[in-house]
């Protein structure tokens, strides 16, 4: 009996996965549990095993496809078996989106339109105040998200109903164009090339041709552009882009800069490096020491150890510390839960373990959410100070720079002392400048007196 290979759900926030590569081809014999393909969530890479032994009869989604969770991506069985019912566009294939919800509003007797969509649509013209367009809920949702005019769509579903594939067709036919370029074109003084210089050929304002003679197709030909590499914005890169933009658009971000006397930090780190191997302290880094300091200081500054959601501020007793990690696929922020209750060695080991898991792509997605404050360190890359971007819904993030010598007046003499750069970004909507400054000052003092802090 044939068995579907389903895109699994990883963590509570994952809605789709990007197929990276298939390790098996159609017709290959596979064993139960054997890896069929690799898929990337917006946070990690996972291996998708075969749910049964048999032949790989058909693959429904190729490498590079972004597939919703709980969707059939392949089927395992014996040669000659009918797999049509397993195809994602088959009426028999059931996914969470095509499951019929319990509702009594305008259900039709045709439960499936033959295109993988539950036919929950109803004749809007029969409903007062509605649009009058016969369209399925999934198609309406996609059209709204992509800003497609539903009145211009031709329905291919039963009775002329507009279904999701009609919206997808309209998207494929539409040239990507920036808002500024679109406004300039509407003015009538410009023509657009077939392809622009933006991502995925997006037409930018600089690509428009002023007063150009139109070709027979009504569009001026593109200027020679030389070789270039196209990188689709997918998976983790797309998530990072969306979150960074959302962070700046929805919060009032203010960054405070300070520096901390790093002499004690450097001296203690040297002691750890010179300690016996049996103590297990040699691998503790300066960043681990900073994480330890932040975990202790935050307890006394609950305004910073907080998140804001649904018009409410939630302050936490425990410090769930996010640590920014640079990986080949982009920035990842695993969380050290209850860091304030962990020793320096425990924080160091947890930070190192999670960082390696992020680089390998096998971090548990549940370890990438739930943080109450984040630390990001660019000091190792030679950065003195920078403006960290908040990781919503958190209200604070500490940026750590490198250590530089700073002239200090000591008893009438100028001496050069190593100082560590610190940059604190807050959501000024919920945290005022004064408490943020006091917190940053406490962090600087904790770094300067790190050995005293360790004694508590």
C-alpha positions as CSV (number, residue, x, y, z in Angstrom):
1,X,0.0,0.0,0.0
2,X,1.4,3.4,-1.0
3,X,2.4,5.8,1.8
4,X,2.6,9.6,1.5
5,X,5.7,11.5,2.5
6,X,4.5,14.6,4.3
7,X,6.3,17.8,5.0
8,X,6.5,17.8,8.8
9,X,5.8,20.7,11.1
10,X,8.9,21.8,13.1
11,X,8.1,23.9,16.1
12,X,5.0,26.0,16.8
13,X,5.8,28.9,14.4
14,X,6.9,27.0,11.2
15,X,4.3,27.2,8.4
16,X,6.4,26.1,5.4
17,X,9.8,24.5,4.6
18,X,12.1,25.0,1.6
19,X,13.3,21.7,0.0
20,X,17.1,22.0,-0.3
21,X,17.9,18.7,-2.1
22,X,16.6,15.2,-2.8
23,X,18.9,12.3,-1.8
24,X,16.8,9.8,-3.7
25,X,15.3,9.7,-7.2
26,X,12.1,8.3,-8.6
27,X,12.4,4.6,-8.8
28,X,15.0,4.2,-6.0
29,X,14.5,1.6,-3.3
30,X,14.3,3.2,0.1
31,X,14.2,1.8,3.6
32,X,12.0,3.1,6.4
33,X,13.8,5.8,8.2
34,X,16.2,6.5,5.4
35,X,16.7,10.2,4.5
36,X,14.8,11.2,1.4
37,X,15.6,14.9,1.3
38,X,16.8,17.9,3.3
39,X,14.4,20.8,4.0
40,X,15.1,24.2,5.5
41,X,12.6,25.9,7.8
42,X,13.0,29.6,8.6
43,X,15.3,28.6,11.4
44,X,17.0,25.3,10.8
45,X,17.7,22.4,8.4
46,X,16.1,19.1,8.9
47,X,16.3,15.6,7.3
48,X,13.0,14.1,6.1
49,X,13.0,10.3,6.5
50,X,11.0,7.8,4.6
51,X,7.9,6.7,6.5
52,X,8.0,3.2,4.9
53,X,10.1,0.8,2.9
54,X,9.5,0.5,-0.8
55,X,10.1,2.5,-4.0
56,X,10.1,6.2,-4.4
57,X,7.2,6.3,-6.8
58,X,6.8,10.0,-7.4
59,X,8.1,13.4,-6.2
60,X,5.6,16.2,-6.0
61,X,7.9,19.1,-5.1
62,X,11.4,19.7,-6.4
63,X,14.5,21.3,-4.7
64,X,14.0,25.0,-4.4
65,X,10.2,24.6,-3.8
66,X,8.7,26.2,-0.6
67,X,6.1,23.8,0.7
68,X,3.5,24.3,3.4
69,X,3.7,21.9,6.3
70,X,1.5,18.8,6.3
71,X,1.7,18.8,2.4
72,X,2.5,15.6,0.5
73,X,5.9,15.9,-1.1
74,X,6.4,12.4,-2.4
75,X,4.9,8.9,-2.2
76,X,6.5,5.5,-1.3
77,X,5.1,2.2,-2.5
78,X,5.4,-0.7,-4.9
79,X,5.8,-0.4,-8.7
80,X,2.5,0.0,-10.5
81,X,0.6,1.5,-7.6
82,X,-1.8,4.4,-8.4
83,X,-0.5,7.5,-6.7
84,X,-2.9,10.0,-8.1
85,X,-4.8,10.4,-4.9
86,X,-1.6,11.5,-3.1
87,X,-0.8,14.4,-5.4
88,X,-1.2,17.9,-3.8
89,X,-3.6,19.0,-6.5
90,X,-5.7,15.9,-6.2
91,X,-9.2,16.0,-4.8
92,X,-8.3,13.2,-2.5
93,X,-5.2,14.9,-1.0
94,X,-6.1,16.5,2.3
95,X,-4.0,19.2,4.0
96,X,-4.8,21.5,6.8
97,X,-5.8,24.3,4.4
98,X,-8.2,22.0,2.5
99,X,-9.8,20.5,5.6
100,X,-13.4,21.6,5.8
101,X,-13.9,23.6,9.0
102,X,-17.0,23.4,11.1
103,X,-19.1,26.3,9.9
104,X,-22.6,27.0,8.8
105,X,-22.0,30.0,6.7
106,X,-22.6,29.6,2.9
107,X,-21.1,26.1,2.4
108,X,-21.6,24.6,-1.0
109,X,-22.4,21.0,-1.7
110,X,-19.3,20.7,-3.9
111,X,-16.7,20.0,-1.2
112,X,-13.7,20.2,-3.4
113,X,-13.0,22.0,-6.7
114,X,-10.5,19.6,-8.0
115,X,-7.5,21.9,-7.4
116,X,-6.6,21.0,-3.8
117,X,-8.8,23.8,-2.4
118,X,-11.7,23.2,-0.1
119,X,-14.7,24.7,-1.9
120,X,-15.9,26.9,1.0
121,X,-16.5,29.9,-1.2
122,X,-20.0,31.3,-1.5
123,X,-21.6,33.7,-3.9
124,X,-20.6,37.0,-2.4
125,X,-23.2,38.8,-4.5
126,X,-25.9,37.0,-2.5
127,X,-24.5,38.6,0.7
128,X,-25.3,42.2,1.4
129,X,-22.2,44.5,1.4
130,X,-19.9,41.9,-0.2
131,X,-17.8,42.2,-3.4
132,X,-20.0,40.2,-5.7
133,X,-17.0,38.1,-6.8
134,X,-17.4,34.3,-6.7
135,X,-14.0,33.4,-5.1
136,X,-12.7,30.7,-2.7
137,X,-11.4,31.8,0.7
138,X,-7.8,30.8,-0.1
139,X,-7.8,32.7,-3.3
140,X,-9.2,35.8,-1.6
141,X,-6.6,35.6,1.1
142,X,-3.7,35.3,-1.4
143,X,-5.1,38.1,-3.6
144,X,-5.3,40.4,-0.6
145,X,-1.8,39.6,0.6
146,X,-0.3,40.1,-2.9
147,X,-2.5,43.2,-3.7
148,X,-4.2,41.5,-6.7
149,X,-7.4,43.1,-8.0
150,X,-9.9,40.2,-7.8
151,X,-12.2,42.0,-10.2
152,X,-9.6,41.5,-13.0
153,X,-9.3,37.7,-12.4
154,X,-10.9,35.0,-14.6
155,X,-12.1,32.0,-12.6
156,X,-11.2,28.5,-13.7
157,X,-13.0,26.7,-10.9
158,X,-16.5,25.2,-11.0
159,X,-19.1,27.7,-12.2
160,X,-16.3,30.2,-13.0
161,X,-15.2,30.4,-9.4
162,X,-11.8,32.2,-8.8
163,X,-9.5,29.7,-7.1
164,X,-5.9,30.0,-5.9
165,X,-4.3,29.0,-9.1
166,X,-6.0,31.9,-10.9
167,X,-4.4,34.3,-8.4
168,X,-1.0,32.5,-8.9
169,X,-1.3,32.9,-12.7
170,X,-1.9,36.6,-12.2
171,X,1.1,36.9,-10.0
172,X,3.3,35.1,-12.6
173,X,2.2,37.4,-15.3
174,X,2.7,40.6,-13.3
175,X,6.1,42.2,-13.6
176,X,7.7,43.0,-10.2
177,X,8.0,46.7,-9.9
178,X,8.9,49.0,-7.0
179,X,6.3,51.5,-5.7
180,X,8.3,54.5,-6.9
181,X,8.8,53.1,-10.4
182,X,5.0,52.3,-10.5
183,X,4.2,55.8,-9.6
184,X,6.5,57.2,-12.3
185,X,5.0,54.9,-14.9
186,X,1.5,56.1,-14.1
187,X,2.7,59.6,-14.8
188,X,3.0,58.6,-18.5
189,X,6.5,60.0,-19.1
190,X,8.4,56.7,-18.7
191,X,8.5,53.2,-20.2
192,X,9.7,50.1,-18.4
193,X,12.2,47.5,-19.5
194,X,11.3,43.9,-19.6
195,X,13.6,43.2,-16.6
196,X,15.0,45.5,-14.0
197,X,18.1,45.6,-11.9
198,X,16.4,44.8,-8.6
199,X,16.1,41.4,-6.9
200,X,14.4,38.8,-9.2
201,X,14.5,41.3,-12.0
202,X,12.4,43.9,-10.1
203,X,12.0,47.1,-12.1
204,X,13.4,50.0,-10.0
205,X,13.0,53.7,-10.7
206,X,16.5,53.9,-12.1
207,X,15.6,51.3,-14.7
208,X,12.8,53.4,-16.3
209,X,13.5,55.0,-19.7
210,X,12.4,58.6,-20.0
211,X,10.6,59.3,-23.3
212,X,11.8,56.0,-24.9
213,X,10.2,54.7,-28.1
214,X,7.9,51.7,-27.3
215,X,8.5,48.5,-29.2
216,X,5.7,46.5,-30.7
217,X,5.0,44.9,-27.4
218,X,4.7,48.4,-25.8
219,X,7.8,47.9,-23.7
220,X,11.3,49.2,-24.4
221,X,14.0,46.6,-24.6
222,X,16.4,46.2,-21.7
223,X,19.8,47.7,-21.7
224,X,22.8,45.2,-21.7
225,X,23.4,44.2,-18.1
226,X,26.4,41.9,-17.9
227,X,26.6,38.7,-15.8
228,X,25.0,38.5,-12.4
229,X,24.0,36.0,-9.8
230,X,20.4,35.7,-8.8
231,X,19.7,34.6,-5.2
232,X,16.0,34.1,-4.3
233,X,15.0,35.5,-1.0
234,X,13.7,32.3,0.7
235,X,13.8,30.4,3.9
236,X,15.9,32.0,6.7
237,X,17.0,35.0,4.5
238,X,13.3,35.9,3.9
239,X,12.5,35.5,7.6
240,X,15.4,37.8,8.6
241,X,14.4,40.4,6.0
242,X,10.8,40.4,7.2
243,X,11.6,40.5,10.9
244,X,14.2,43.3,10.5
245,X,11.7,45.4,8.5
246,X,8.9,44.7,10.9
247,X,11.1,45.6,13.9
248,X,12.0,49.0,12.5
249,X,8.4,49.7,11.3
250,X,6.6,48.8,14.5
251,X,9.0,50.0,17.3
252,X,10.5,53.4,18.3
253,X,14.1,52.3,18.5
254,X,16.7,54.4,20.5
255,X,20.3,53.4,20.9
256,X,22.5,54.4,23.8
257,X,26.3,54.0,23.6
258,X,28.8,53.5,26.5
259,X,32.0,51.7,27.3
260,X,33.2,49.5,30.1
261,X,36.6,49.2,31.7
262,X,37.8,45.8,30.4
263,X,40.9,45.3,32.6
264,X,39.2,42.9,35.0
265,X,37.5,41.1,32.2
266,X,40.8,40.5,30.4
267,X,42.7,39.5,33.5
268,X,40.0,37.0,34.6
269,X,39.9,35.5,31.1
270,X,43.6,35.1,31.2
271,X,43.3,33.2,34.5
272,X,40.8,30.9,33.0
273,X,43.0,30.2,30.0
274,X,45.9,29.3,32.3
275,X,43.8,27.1,34.6
276,X,44.2,23.3,34.7
277,X,42.4,21.4,32.0
278,X,40.6,19.3,34.6
279,X,38.6,22.4,35.7
280,X,37.0,22.8,32.3
281,X,37.4,26.6,32.3
282,X,39.7,27.1,29.4
283,X,36.9,27.3,26.8
284,X,35.1,30.2,28.6
285,X,35.3,33.2,26.3
286,X,35.0,36.9,26.9
287,X,31.5,36.8,25.3
288,X,30.5,34.1,27.9
289,X,31.6,36.4,30.7
290,X,29.5,39.2,29.2
291,X,26.5,36.9,28.9
292,X,27.0,36.0,32.6
293,X,27.1,39.7,33.6
294,X,24.0,40.5,31.6
295,X,22.1,37.5,33.1
296,X,22.8,38.8,36.6
297,X,22.2,42.5,36.0
298,X,18.9,42.0,34.1
299,X,17.3,40.6,37.2
300,X,17.5,44.0,38.9
301,X,16.2,45.8,35.7
302,X,12.9,44.1,34.9
303,X,11.9,46.9,32.5
304,X,14.5,45.6,30.1
305,X,13.9,41.9,30.8
306,X,10.5,42.1,29.1
307,X,8.4,41.7,26.0
308,X,5.5,43.8,24.7
309,X,2.5,42.1,23.1
310,X,-1.2,42.9,22.6
311,X,-0.9,46.4,24.2
312,X,0.7,44.8,27.4
313,X,4.2,44.7,28.8
314,X,5.2,41.4,30.3
315,X,8.2,41.6,32.7
316,X,9.9,38.3,33.6
317,X,11.6,37.1,36.7
318,X,13.8,34.6,34.8
319,X,16.2,35.8,32.2
320,X,15.8,34.0,28.9
321,X,18.8,35.2,27.1
322,X,19.0,35.3,23.3
323,X,22.5,35.1,21.8
324,X,22.9,36.2,18.2
325,X,24.9,33.6,16.1
326,X,26.3,34.2,12.7
327,X,25.8,31.2,10.4
328,X,26.3,30.5,6.7
329,X,22.5,30.8,6.2
330,X,22.1,34.0,8.2
331,X,21.6,35.4,11.7
332,X,20.1,33.0,14.2
333,X,19.2,33.8,17.9
334,X,19.0,30.7,20.1
335,X,17.9,31.2,23.7
336,X,19.6,30.2,27.0
337,X,16.6,29.7,29.2
338,X,16.8,30.8,32.9
339,X,20.4,32.1,32.3
340,X,20.3,33.9,35.6
341,X,20.2,30.5,37.4
342,X,23.1,29.0,35.4
343,X,26.8,29.2,36.4
344,X,29.4,30.8,34.1
345,X,30.5,27.3,32.9
346,X,26.9,26.3,32.2
347,X,26.3,29.4,30.2
348,X,29.5,28.9,28.3
349,X,28.7,25.3,27.5
350,X,25.1,26.1,26.5
351,X,26.1,29.0,24.3
352,X,28.8,26.9,22.6
353,X,26.4,23.9,22.1
354,X,23.6,26.1,20.6
355,X,26.0,28.1,18.4
356,X,27.3,24.8,16.9
357,X,23.8,23.5,16.4
358,X,22.8,26.7,14.6
359,X,25.9,26.5,12.3
360,X,25.1,22.8,11.6
361,X,21.4,23.7,10.9
362,X,20.1,21.2,13.4
363,X,19.0,23.5,16.2
364,X,15.6,22.7,17.8
365,X,13.2,25.4,16.5
366,X,11.7,25.6,20.0
367,X,15.1,26.9,21.3
368,X,14.8,29.9,18.9
369,X,11.9,31.6,20.6
370,X,10.9,32.7,24.0
371,X,13.8,35.1,24.7
372,X,13.3,38.1,26.9
373,X,16.5,40.0,26.0
374,X,19.3,39.5,23.3
375,X,23.0,40.0,23.2
376,X,24.8,40.4,19.8
377,X,28.6,40.6,19.7
378,X,30.5,42.1,16.7
379,X,33.6,42.8,18.6
380,X,35.4,39.9,17.0
381,X,34.9,41.5,13.6
382,X,36.6,44.7,14.7
383,X,33.4,46.8,15.2
384,X,33.7,49.4,17.9
385,X,30.0,50.3,18.2
386,X,26.9,49.8,16.1
387,X,23.1,50.1,16.2
388,X,21.6,46.7,17.1
389,X,18.0,46.1,15.8
390,X,15.5,44.9,18.3
391,X,14.3,41.3,18.2
392,X,10.5,41.9,18.8
393,X,8.6,41.4,21.0
394,X,11.7,42.0,23.2
395,X,12.2,45.6,24.3
396,X,16.0,45.6,24.5
397,X,19.1,44.3,22.8
398,X,22.8,44.8,23.8
399,X,25.4,45.2,21.1
400,X,29.0,44.4,22.1
401,X,31.9,45.9,20.3
402,X,35.6,45.3,20.4
403,X,38.1,46.4,23.1
404,X,40.1,49.5,22.4
405,X,42.6,51.6,24.4
406,X,41.0,54.8,25.8
407,X,42.9,57.7,27.4
408,X,41.9,58.3,31.0
409,X,43.1,61.0,33.4
410,X,44.5,59.2,36.5
411,X,45.9,61.5,39.1
412,X,46.9,64.2,36.6
413,X,48.5,61.6,34.3
414,X,46.9,60.3,31.1
415,X,47.0,56.5,30.9
416,X,45.5,54.2,28.3
417,X,43.0,51.7,29.6
418,X,41.3,48.9,27.6
419,X,37.6,49.7,27.2
420,X,34.8,47.5,25.8
421,X,32.2,49.2,23.5
422,X,28.6,48.7,24.4
423,X,25.5,49.7,22.4
424,X,22.0,49.3,23.9
425,X,18.9,49.6,21.7
426,X,15.5,49.9,23.4
427,X,11.9,50.2,22.4
428,X,11.3,53.8,23.5
429,X,7.6,53.1,23.3
430,X,7.8,51.1,26.5
431,X,11.2,51.9,28.0
432,X,12.4,55.4,28.8
433,X,15.9,56.7,28.3
434,X,16.7,57.0,32.0
435,X,16.1,53.4,33.1
436,X,17.9,52.2,30.0
437,X,20.9,54.4,30.8
438,X,20.9,53.0,34.4
439,X,20.8,49.5,33.0
440,X,23.7,50.2,30.6
441,X,25.7,51.8,33.4
442,X,25.1,48.7,35.6
443,X,26.3,46.4,32.8
444,X,29.4,48.5,32.4
445,X,30.1,48.4,36.1
446,X,29.4,44.6,36.2
447,X,32.0,44.1,33.5
448,X,34.5,46.3,35.3
449,X,33.9,44.3,38.5
450,X,33.2,40.9,36.9
451,X,35.2,38.9,39.5
452,X,33.1,40.5,42.3
453,X,29.9,39.6,40.4
454,X,31.1,36.0,40.1
455,X,31.4,35.8,43.9
456,X,27.7,36.2,44.5
